[in-house]
Amino acid sequence: MAERKYKTLKEFYPFYLTEHSDRVCRNLHFVGTTGLFILLVNFILNPTWYNFLFMPLCGYGFAWVGHFFFEKNKPATFQYPGFSLASDFIMYYHILTGQIGRKMEEAKAIIGKG
């Protein structure tokens, strides 16, 4: 079966959420993205190459641990890097505002994984 090609962020995001059904994986994404924001502020205040280098290492490092060890799937970043990055920030917002449970249920209904 051919893998679906997503053309818009709106149609990609439900797929992205269903690839993050494990709570530990989502929490690791949240930790990594929080760390990325902290490192971004640090980079703005102290612009050094290593502060810049640690941003993607923190963001992707936590996320990939979540995928490889808890979710046991391949991160969407490999096939959809732009949509995946944007979706991570959207998911971060949904976790932060307590909407993630409802958004996960909506995504499962759209994708058919529920």
N, CA, C and O atoms as CSV, one atom per row, in Angstrom:
chain,resi,resn,atom,element,x,y,z
A,1,MET,N,N,0.843,-1.181,0.000
A,1,MET,CA,C,0.000,0.000,0.000
A,1,MET,C,C,0.885,1.239,0.000
A,1,MET,O,O,1.833,1.329,0.781
A,2,ALA,N,N,0.583,2.181,-0.861
A,2,ALA,CA,C,1.377,3.414,-0.959
A,2,ALA,C,C,1.099,4.315,0.230
A,2,ALA,O,O,-0.033,4.430,0.699
A,3,GLU,N,N,2.165,4.953,0.707
A,3,GLU,CA,C,2.023,5.864,1.839
A,3,GLU,C,C,1.368,7.159,1.362
A,3,GLU,O,O,1.672,7.651,0.276
A,4,ARG,N,N,0.485,7.695,2.165
A,4,ARG,CA,C,-0.239,8.907,1.810
A,4,ARG,C,C,0.692,10.113,1.786
A,4,ARG,O,O,1.556,10.259,2.651
A,5,LYS,N,N,0.513,10.960,0.807
A,5,LYS,CA,C,1.291,12.195,0.701
A,5,LYS,C,C,0.425,13.356,1.196
A,5,LYS,O,O,-0.677,13.580,0.696
A,6,TYR,N,N,0.935,14.079,2.170
A,6,TYR,CA,C,0.205,15.200,2.738
A,6,TYR,C,C,0.652,16.480,2.055
A,6,TYR,O,O,1.846,16.725,1.880
A,7,LYS,N,N,-0.319,17.286,1.674
A,7,LYS,CA,C,-0.023,18.524,0.959
A,7,LYS,C,C,-0.203,19.769,1.820
A,7,LYS,O,O,0.333,20.829,1.496
A,8,THR,N,N,-0.961,19.649,2.927
A,8,THR,CA,C,-1.179,20.801,3.797
A,8,THR,C,C,-0.947,20.403,5.253
A,8,THR,O,O,-1.068,19.235,5.623
A,9,LEU,N,N,-0.619,21.381,6.049
A,9,LEU,CA,C,-0.431,21.156,7.481
A,9,LEU,C,C,-1.739,20.705,8.126
A,9,LEU,O,O,-1.730,19.877,9.036
A,10,LYS,N,N,-2.850,21.242,7.660
A,10,LYS,CA,C,-4.160,20.891,8.225
A,10,LYS,C,C,-4.463,19.397,8.058
A,10,LYS,O,O,-5.016,18.777,8.966
A,11,GLU,N,N,-4.114,18.825,6.930
A,11,GLU,CA,C,-4.370,17.394,6.752
A,11,GLU,C,C,-3.259,16.532,7.370
A,11,GLU,O,O,-3.486,15.364,7.687
A,12,PHE,N,N,-2.072,17.100,7.540
A,12,PHE,CA,C,-0.958,16.357,8.137
A,12,PHE,C,C,-1.088,16.232,9.654
A,12,PHE,O,O,-0.756,15.187,10.214
A,13,TYR,N,N,-1.565,17.277,10.323
A,13,TYR,CA,C,-1.554,17.309,11.787
A,13,TYR,C,C,-2.296,16.131,12.432
A,13,TYR,O,O,-1.779,15.576,13.402
A,14,PRO,N,N,-3.468,15.721,11.955
A,14,PRO,CA,C,-4.107,14.539,12.570
A,14,PRO,C,C,-3.231,13.285,12.459
A,14,PRO,O,O,-3.150,12.501,13.405
A,15,PHE,N,N,-2.579,13.097,11.314
A,15,PHE,CA,C,-1.650,11.982,11.166
A,15,PHE,C,C,-0.520,12.103,12.188
A,15,PHE,O,O,-0.157,11.127,12.843
A,16,TYR,N,N,0.029,13.305,12.315
A,16,TYR,CA,C,1.123,13.555,13.261
A,16,TYR,C,C,0.711,13.166,14.676
A,16,TYR,O,O,1.467,12.510,15.393
A,17,LEU,N,N,-0.488,13.573,15.073
A,17,LEU,CA,C,-0.950,13.237,16.427
A,17,LEU,C,C,-1.076,11.732,16.635
A,17,LEU,O,O,-0.723,11.221,17.698
A,18,THR,N,N,-1.576,11.018,15.628
A,18,THR,CA,C,-1.730,9.571,15.793
A,18,THR,C,C,-0.376,8.862,15.845
A,18,THR,O,O,-0.288,7.730,16.319
A,19,GLU,N,N,0.656,9.510,15.371
A,19,GLU,CA,C,2.006,8.966,15.478
A,19,GLU,C,C,2.619,9.265,16.847
A,19,GLU,O,O,3.762,8.898,17.120
A,20,HIS,N,N,1.840,9.941,17.708
A,20,HIS,CA,C,2.278,10.310,19.061
A,20,HIS,C,C,1.241,9.870,20.089
A,20,HIS,O,O,0.916,10.615,21.014
A,21,SER,N,N,0.730,8.660,19.921
A,21,SER,CA,C,-0.331,8.189,20.826
A,21,SER,C,C,0.206,7.797,22.198
A,21,SER,O,O,-0.553,7.773,23.167
A,22,ASP,N,N,1.490,7.491,22.301
A,22,ASP,CA,C,2.084,7.144,23.582
A,22,ASP,C,C,2.339,8.417,24.396
A,22,ASP,O,O,2.998,9.345,23.927
A,23,ARG,N,N,1.819,8.443,25.595
A,23,ARG,CA,C,1.929,9.634,26.453
A,23,ARG,C,C,3.384,9.978,26.783
A,23,ARG,O,O,3.745,11.154,26.826
A,24,VAL,N,N,4.216,8.970,27.014
A,24,VAL,CA,C,5.626,9.226,27.318
A,24,VAL,C,C,6.292,9.900,26.128
A,24,VAL,O,O,7.073,10.835,26.300
A,25,CYS,N,N,5.989,9.433,24.927
A,25,CYS,CA,C,6.551,10.054,23.723
A,25,CYS,C,C,6.137,11.526,23.638
A,25,CYS,O,O,6.972,12.395,23.387
A,26,ARG,N,N,4.857,11.800,23.846
A,26,ARG,CA,C,4.387,13.202,23.811
A,26,ARG,C,C,5.062,14.032,24.889
A,26,ARG,O,O,5.440,15.178,24.643
A,27,ASN,N,N,5.219,13.466,26.085
A,27,ASN,CA,C,5.870,14.204,27.167
A,27,ASN,C,C,7.333,14.486,26.851
A,27,ASN,O,O,7.845,15.556,27.179
A,28,LEU,N,N,8.005,13.534,26.219
A,28,LEU,CA,C,9.391,13.773,25.816
A,28,LEU,C,C,9.472,14.872,24.762
A,28,LEU,O,O,10.396,15.686,24.784
A,29,HIS,N,N,8.515,14.901,23.843
A,29,HIS,CA,C,8.447,16.000,22.876
A,29,HIS,C,C,8.288,17.332,23.614
A,29,HIS,O,O,8.950,18.318,23.289
A,30,PHE,N,N,7.409,17.342,24.600
A,30,PHE,CA,C,7.151,18.568,25.357
A,30,PHE,C,C,8.412,19.035,26.085
A,30,PHE,O,O,8.728,20.224,26.077
A,31,VAL,N,N,9.128,18.110,26.709
A,31,VAL,CA,C,10.374,18.452,27.403
A,31,VAL,C,C,11.399,18.994,26.408
A,31,VAL,O,O,12.041,20.013,26.664
A,32,GLY,N,N,11.547,18.315,25.280
A,32,GLY,CA,C,12.512,18.751,24.273
A,32,GLY,C,C,12.187,20.120,23.706
A,32,GLY,O,O,13.087,20.937,23.509
A,33,THR,N,N,10.921,20.382,23.442
A,33,THR,CA,C,10.521,21.676,22.895
A,33,THR,C,C,10.684,22.778,23.939
A,33,THR,O,O,11.092,23.892,23.611
A,34,THR,N,N,10.367,22.469,25.190
A,34,THR,CA,C,10.598,23.441,26.265
A,34,THR,C,C,12.084,23.763,26.353
A,34,THR,O,O,12.468,24.928,26.460
A,35,GLY,N,N,12.912,22.735,26.308
A,35,GLY,CA,C,14.355,22.947,26.319
A,35,GLY,C,C,14.823,23.777,25.139
A,35,GLY,O,O,15.691,24.638,25.282
A,36,LEU,N,N,14.251,23.519,23.982
A,36,LEU,CA,C,14.588,24.301,22.788
A,36,LEU,C,C,14.281,25.783,23.014
A,36,LEU,O,O,15.094,26.644,22.676
A,37,PHE,N,N,13.118,26.082,23.581
A,37,PHE,CA,C,12.756,27.478,23.848
A,37,PHE,C,C,13.728,28.127,24.835
A,37,PHE,O,O,14.130,29.277,24.658
A,38,ILE,N,N,14.096,27.386,25.862
A,38,ILE,CA,C,15.056,27.912,26.846
A,38,ILE,C,C,16.402,28.176,26.174
A,38,ILE,O,O,17.024,29.214,26.400
A,39,LEU,N,N,16.841,27.236,25.352
A,39,LEU,CA,C,18.111,27.405,24.643
A,39,LEU,C,C,18.051,28.545,23.631
A,39,LEU,O,O,19.049,29.231,23.413
A,40,LEU,N,N,16.893,28.753,23.013
A,40,LEU,CA,C,16.735,29.873,22.081
A,40,LEU,C,C,16.917,31.208,22.805
A,40,LEU,O,O,17.608,32.100,22.311
A,41,VAL,N,N,16.299,31.338,23.966
A,41,VAL,CA,C,16.466,32.561,24.764
A,41,VAL,C,C,17.931,32.719,25.159
A,41,VAL,O,O,18.480,33.818,25.085
A,42,ASN,N,N,18.558,31.634,25.573
A,42,ASN,CA,C,19.968,31.671,25.935
A,42,ASN,C,C,20.822,32.086,24.731
A,42,ASN,O,O,21.763,32.866,24.877
A,43,PHE,N,N,20.499,31.571,23.557
A,43,PHE,CA,C,21.245,31.922,22.348
A,43,PHE,C,C,21.089,33.411,22.016
A,43,PHE,O,O,22.046,34.067,21.604
A,44,ILE,N,N,19.878,33.932,22.199
A,44,ILE,CA,C,19.639,35.361,21.931
A,44,ILE,C,C,20.467,36.213,22.899
A,44,ILE,O,O,21.022,37.240,22.508
A,45,LEU,N,N,20.545,35.786,24.154
A,45,LEU,CA,C,21.306,36.531,25.155
A,45,LEU,C,C,22.811,36.298,25.055
A,45,LEU,O,O,23.606,37.173,25.398
A,46,ASN,N,N,23.194,35.118,24.584
A,46,ASN,CA,C,24.607,34.750,24.505
A,46,ASN,C,C,24.838,33.980,23.200
A,46,ASN,O,O,24.944,32.754,23.224
A,47,PRO,N,N,24.919,34.675,22.070
A,47,PRO,CA,C,24.987,34.007,20.765
A,47,PRO,C,C,26.337,33.332,20.488
A,47,PRO,O,O,27.255,33.942,19.939
A,48,THR,N,N,26.427,32.084,20.874
A,48,THR,CA,C,27.620,31.297,20.600
A,48,THR,C,C,27.223,30.089,19.763
A,48,THR,O,O,26.058,29.692,19.750
A,49,TRP,N,N,28.186,29.510,19.069
A,49,TRP,CA,C,27.881,28.380,18.191
A,49,TRP,C,C,27.341,27.190,18.971
A,49,TRP,O,O,26.455,26.487,18.482
A,50,TYR,N,N,27.849,26.951,20.161
A,50,TYR,CA,C,27.377,25.785,20.908
A,50,TYR,C,C,25.966,25.992,21.442
A,50,TYR,O,O,25.213,25.025,21.557
A,51,ASN,N,N,25.585,27.227,21.772
A,51,ASN,CA,C,24.182,27.472,22.160
A,51,ASN,C,C,23.264,27.186,20.969
A,51,ASN,O,O,22.172,26.642,21.135
A,52,PHE,N,N,23.708,27.549,19.789
A,52,PHE,CA,C,22.920,27.288,18.578
A,52,PHE,C,C,22.838,25.781,18.305
A,52,PHE,O,O,21.777,25.271,17.945
A,53,LEU,N,N,23.946,25.080,18.475
A,53,LEU,CA,C,24.014,23.645,18.216
A,53,LEU,C,C,23.111,22.853,19.155
A,53,LEU,O,O,22.505,21.867,18.735
A,54,PHE,N,N,23.011,23.261,20.406
A,54,PHE,CA,C,22.226,22.511,21.379
A,54,PHE,C,C,20.721,22.585,21.129
A,54,PHE,O,O,19.987,21.713,21.593
A,55,MET,N,N,20.240,23.598,20.412
A,55,MET,CA,C,18.792,23.715,20.172
A,55,MET,C,C,18.229,22.500,19.444
A,55,MET,O,O,17.330,21.848,19.977
A,56,PRO,N,N,18.719,22.163,18.243
A,56,PRO,CA,C,18.142,20.983,17.585
A,56,PRO,C,C,18.484,19.679,18.310
A,56,PRO,O,O,17.695,18.733,18.282
A,57,LEU,N,N,19.639,19.620,18.953
A,57,LEU,CA,C,19.979,18.405,19.704
A,57,LEU,C,C,18.983,18.157,20.823
A,57,LEU,O,O,18.571,17.020,21.052
A,58,CYS,N,N,18.601,19.203,21.511
A,58,CYS,CA,C,17.630,19.077,22.597
A,58,CYS,C,C,16.252,18.734,22.032
A,58,CYS,O,O,15.619,17.773,22.470
A,59,GLY,N,N,15.798,19.512,21.071
A,59,GLY,CA,C,14.462,19.307,20.516
A,59,GLY,C,C,14.288,17.932,19.905
A,59,GLY,O,O,13.343,17.214,20.230
A,60,TYR,N,N,15.203,17.566,19.016
A,60,TYR,CA,C,15.088,16.270,18.347
A,60,TYR,C,C,15.526,15.115,19.234
A,60,TYR,O,O,14.974,14.019,19.131
A,61,GLY,N,N,16.494,15.334,20.091
A,61,GLY,CA,C,16.985,14.255,20.947
A,61,GLY,C,C,15.896,13.651,21.810
A,61,GLY,O,O,15.708,12.434,21.815
A,62,PHE,N,N,15.181,14.485,22.536
A,62,PHE,CA,C,14.095,13.982,23.381
A,62,PHE,C,C,12.998,13.333,22.536
A,62,PHE,O,O,12.477,12.275,22.889
A,63,ALA,N,N,12.653,13.975,21.422
A,63,ALA,CA,C,11.587,13.455,20.559
A,63,ALA,C,C,11.948,12.083,20.000
A,63,ALA,O,O,11.120,11.172,20.001
A,64,TRP,N,N,13.171,11.937,19.527
A,64,TRP,CA,C,13.559,10.673,18.911
A,64,TRP,C,C,13.671,9.550,19.932
A,64,TRP,O,O,13.391,8.396,19.608
A,65,VAL,N,N,14.074,9.864,21.152
A,65,VAL,CA,C,14.056,8.851,22.214
A,65,VAL,C,C,12.608,8.376,22.408
A,65,VAL,O,O,12.353,7.180,22.551
A,66,GLY,N,N,11.685,9.312,22.410
A,66,GLY,CA,C,10.269,8.957,22.544
A,66,GLY,C,C,9.789,8.040,21.441
A,66,GLY,O,O,9.055,7.084,21.693
A,67,HIS,N,N,10.203,8.329,20.215
A,67,HIS,CA,C,9.758,7.501,19.084
A,67,HIS,C,C,10.419,6.133,19.077
A,67,HIS,O,O,9.741,5.118,18.917
A,68,PHE,N,N,11.725,6.095,19.246
A,68,PHE,CA,C,12.446,4.838,19.116
A,68,PHE,C,C,12.210,3.877,20.280
A,68,PHE,O,O,12.188,2.663,20.079
A,69,PHE,N,N,12.032,4.407,21.501
A,69,PHE,CA,C,11.930,3.539,22.669
A,69,PHE,C,C,10.515,3.389,23.230
A,69,PHE,O,O,10.232,2.400,23.906
A,70,PHE,N,N,9.633,4.329,22.970
A,70,PHE,CA,C,8.285,4.261,23.543
A,70,PHE,C,C,7.213,4.099,22.470
A,70,PHE,O,O,6.389,3.187,22.545
A,71,GLU,N,N,7.223,4.964,21.490
A,71,GLU,CA,C,6.229,4.896,20.418
A,71,GLU,C,C,6.556,3.754,19.457
A,71,GLU,O,O,5.657,3.154,18.868
A,72,LYS,N,N,7.840,3.461,19.303
A,72,LYS,CA,C,8.347,2.413,18.412
A,72,LYS,C,C,7.918,2.637,16.963
A,72,LYS,O,O,7.439,1.726,16.287
A,73,ASN,N,N,8.102,3.872,16.509
A,73,ASN,CA,C,7.838,4.194,15.111
A,73,ASN,C,C,8.916,5.155,14.597
A,73,ASN,O,O,9.761,5.629,15.357
A,74,LYS,N,N,8.864,5.421,13.335
A,74,LYS,CA,C,9.834,6.308,12.703
A,74,LYS,C,C,9.316,7.741,12.786
A,74,LYS,O,O,8.180,7.999,12.389
A,75,PRO,N,N,10.117,8.679,13.290
A,75,PRO,CA,C,9.659,10.065,13.391
A,75,PRO,C,C,9.225,10.633,12.038
A,75,PRO,O,O,9.872,10.395,11.018
A,76,ALA,N,N,8.136,11.376,12.043
A,76,ALA,CA,C,7.621,11.989,10.819
A,76,ALA,C,C,8.589,13.009,10.236
A,76,ALA,O,O,8.473,13.379,9.068
A,77,THR,N,N,9.529,13.458,11.030
A,77,THR,CA,C,10.526,14.435,10.596
A,77,THR,C,C,11.279,13.943,9.361
A,77,THR,O,O,11.652,14.745,8.504
A,78,PHE,N,N,11.501,12.645,9.265
A,78,PHE,CA,C,12.293,12.116,8.165
A,78,PHE,C,C,11.610,12.291,6.810
A,78,PHE,O,O,12.283,12.482,5.798
A,79,GLN,N,N,10.282,12.226,6.786
A,79,GLN,CA,C,9.570,12.370,5.517
A,79,GLN,C,C,8.937,13.749,5.346
A,79,GLN,O,O,8.824,14.239,4.223
A,80,TYR,N,N,8.529,14.373,6.434
A,80,TYR,CA,C,7.847,15.670,6.384
A,80,TYR,C,C,8.494,16.639,7.365
A,80,TYR,O,O,7.872,16.984,8.370
A,81,PRO,N,N,9.721,17.091,7.110
A,81,PRO,CA,C,10.422,17.911,8.106
A,81,PRO,C,C,9.716,19.219,8.460
A,81,PRO,O,O,9.637,19.566,9.639
A,82,GLY,N,N,9.208,19.942,7.486
A,82,GLY,CA,C,8.544,21.216,7.765
A,82,GLY,C,C,7.228,21.042,8.499
A,82,GLY,O,O,6.978,21.696,9.512
A,83,PHE,N,N,6.377,20.144,7.976
A,83,PHE,CA,C,5.097,19.882,8.617
A,83,PHE,C,C,5.305,19.327,10.026
A,83,PHE,O,O,4.561,19.658,10.949
A,84,SER,N,N,6.318,18.486,10.180
A,84,SER,CA,C,6.585,17.878,11.476
A,84,SER,C,C,7.006,18.918,12.513
A,84,SER,O,O,6.537,18.891,13.651
A,85,LEU,N,N,7.883,19.824,12.120
A,85,LEU,CA,C,8.325,20.879,13.042
A,85,LEU,C,C,7.144,21.763,13.449
A,85,LEU,O,O,6.959,22.055,14.630
A,86,ALA,N,N,6.351,22.184,12.469
A,86,ALA,CA,C,5.182,23.017,12.770
A,86,ALA,C,C,4.199,22.255,13.665
A,86,ALA,O,O,3.635,22.824,14.599
A,87,SER,N,N,3.998,20.973,13.377
A,87,SER,CA,C,3.067,20.161,14.161
A,87,SER,C,C,3.547,19.978,15.592
A,87,SER,O,O,2.740,19.907,16.518
A,88,ASP,N,N,4.867,19.903,15.774
A,88,ASP,CA,C,5.395,19.780,17.131
A,88,ASP,C,C,5.027,21.008,17.957
A,88,ASP,O,O,4.659,20.882,19.125
A,89,PHE,N,N,5.123,22.186,17.362
A,89,PHE,CA,C,4.765,23.410,18.082
A,89,PHE,C,C,3.261,23.477,18.353
A,89,PHE,O,O,2.835,23.968,19.398
A,90,ILE,N,N,2.463,22.983,17.409
A,90,ILE,CA,C,1.012,22.949,17.616
A,90,ILE,C,C,0.675,21.961,18.745
A,90,ILE,O,O,-0.126,22.263,19.629
A,91,MET,N,N,1.302,20.774,18.698
A,91,MET,CA,C,1.064,19.787,19.753
A,91,MET,C,C,1.515,20.334,21.106
A,91,MET,O,O,0.849,20.108,22.116
A,92,TYR,N,N,2.631,21.044,21.133
A,92,TYR,CA,C,3.124,21.665,22.363
A,92,TYR,C,C,2.051,22.589,22.941
A,92,TYR,O,O,1.759,22.544,24.136
A,93,TYR,N,N,1.471,23.421,22.086
A,93,TYR,CA,C,0.414,24.335,22.509
A,93,TYR,C,C,-0.795,23.552,23.042
A,93,TYR,O,O,-1.376,23.918,24.063
A,94,HIS,N,N,-1.165,22.473,22.343
A,94,HIS,CA,C,-2.324,21.681,22.782
A,94,HIS,C,C,-2.056,20.982,24.119
A,94,HIS,O,O,-2.968,20.837,24.932
A,95,ILE,N,N,-0.822,20.553,24.349
A,95,ILE,CA,C,-0.477,19.967,25.653
A,95,ILE,C,C,-0.523,21.055,26.725
A,95,ILE,O,O,-1.101,20.859,27.794
A,96,LEU,N,N,0.087,22.193,26.432
A,96,LEU,CA,C,0.171,23.303,27.385
A,96,LEU,C,C,-1.209,23.811,27.799
A,96,LEU,O,O,-1.410,24.199,28.950
A,97,THR,N,N,-2.153,23.808,26.867
A,97,THR,CA,C,-3.490,24.343,27.140
A,97,THR,C,C,-4.510,23.268,27.533
A,97,THR,O,O,-5.692,23.564,27.707
A,98,GLY,N,N,-4.046,22.019,27.670
A,98,GLY,CA,C,-4.939,20.950,28.100
A,98,GLY,C,C,-5.895,20.446,27.032
A,98,GLY,O,O,-6.876,19.778,27.360
A,99,GLN,N,N,-5.643,20.742,25.780
A,99,GLN,CA,C,-6.522,20.317,24.686
A,99,GLN,C,C,-6.092,19.003,24.047
A,99,GLN,O,O,-6.786,18.495,23.166
A,100,ILE,N,N,-4.960,18.442,24.472
A,100,ILE,CA,C,-4.372,17.322,23.744
A,100,ILE,C,C,-5.270,16.089,23.720
A,100,ILE,O,O,-5.319,15.398,22.703
A,101,GLY,N,N,-5.971,15.796,24.790
A,101,GLY,CA,C,-6.859,14.629,24.801
A,101,GLY,C,C,-7.934,14.719,23.733
A,101,GLY,O,O,-8.153,13.769,22.981
A,102,ARG,N,N,-8.595,15.847,23.669
A,102,ARG,CA,C,-9.650,16.052,22.663
A,102,ARG,C,C,-9.071,16.026,21.256
A,102,ARG,O,O,-9.664,15.437,20.352
A,103,LYS,N,N,-7.917,16.660,21.061
A,103,LYS,CA,C,-7.280,16.706,19.744
A,103,LYS,C,C,-6.846,15.311,19.302
A,103,LYS,O,O,-6.933,14.980,18.119
A,104,MET,N,N,-6.374,14.483,20.253
A,104,MET,CA,C,-5.991,13.113,19.926
A,104,MET,C,C,-7.204,12.308,19.470
A,104,MET,O,O,-7.118,11.560,18.496
A,105,GLU,N,N,-8.327,12.452,20.162
A,105,GLU,CA,C,-9.538,11.731,19.780
A,105,GLU,C,C,-10.023,12.174,18.400
A,105,GLU,O,O,-10.420,11.341,17.585
A,106,GLU,N,N,-9.992,13.471,18.137
A,106,GLU,CA,C,-10.393,13.981,16.823
A,106,GLU,C,C,-9.478,13.418,15.735
A,106,GLU,O,O,-9.948,13.011,14.672
A,107,ALA,N,N,-8.178,13.395,16.001
A,107,ALA,CA,C,-7.210,12.898,15.016
A,107,ALA,C,C,-7.440,11.404,14.723
A,107,ALA,O,O,-7.392,10.978,13.569
A,108,LYS,N,N,-7.685,10.631,15.760
A,108,LYS,CA,C,-7.916,9.190,15.581
A,108,LYS,C,C,-9.161,8.957,14.726
A,108,LYS,O,O,-9.182,8.059,13.884
A,109,ALA,N,N,-10.198,9.768,14.945
A,109,ALA,CA,C,-11.414,9.625,14.135
A,109,ALA,C,C,-11.156,9.974,12.669
A,109,ALA,O,O,-11.681,9.316,11.770
A,110,ILE,N,N,-10.349,11.007,12.430
A,110,ILE,CA,C,-10.040,11.435,11.063
A,110,ILE,C,C,-9.188,10.387,10.357
A,110,ILE,O,O,-9.463,10.034,9.210
A,111,ILE,N,N,-8.177,9.899,11.019
A,111,ILE,CA,C,-7.226,8.959,10.419
A,111,ILE,C,C,-7.772,7.526,10.417
A,111,ILE,O,O,-7.368,6.701,9.597
A,112,GLY,N,N,-8.681,7.246,11.330
A,112,GLY,CA,C,-9.256,5.895,11.407
A,112,GLY,C,C,-8.447,4.967,12.283
A,112,GLY,O,O,-8.423,3.758,12.052
A,113,LYS,N,N,-7.780,5.519,13.289
A,113,LYS,CA,C,-7.001,4.693,14.222
A,113,LYS,C,C,-7.646,4.692,15.604
A,113,LYS,O,O,-6.935,4.747,16.607
A,114,GLY,N,N,-8.912,4.634,15.678
A,114,GLY,CA,C,-9.496,4.708,16.995
A,114,GLY,C,C,-10.593,3.778,17.151
A,114,GLY,O,O,-11.201,3.715,18.220
